[in-house]
Amino acid sequence: MNIIDKIEEITGRKFEDLNYEERDVVRGWMSAISQKDPTIDSLREFVANWKVTVENQLANDELSQKKDMFLKARLKNLLAIEGFLQGPEKAKKALEAYLGTLEKK
């Protein structure tokens, strides 16, 4: 069973029936699944795409209080994951900046 069939089994909706953002997230998952080993860059891209999807859903004025709270919690988690994934890169840049300030012999 492929991922497209799994979507219909789980949600009762066909891939074509998903909205643009949902299809984009599924494509991101499919891309991640098709790779042998995920890279930090691919994870960053996936989290960024998922974050945009959640932000677009939050922009909908007709959300129930429960759905709004759920999406805000998801966004908060995605922001934490995004920060974690950027941590090593930020630390490397900070170290390079610090080393650039040291006196040379």
Secondary structure, DSSP 4 states (H G I P E B T S, - for coil): --HHHHHHHHHSS-GGGS-HHHHHHHHHHHHHHHSSS--HHHHHHHHHHHHHHHHHHHT-TT--HHHHHHHHHHHHHHHHHHHHHHHHHHHHHHHHHHHHHSPP-
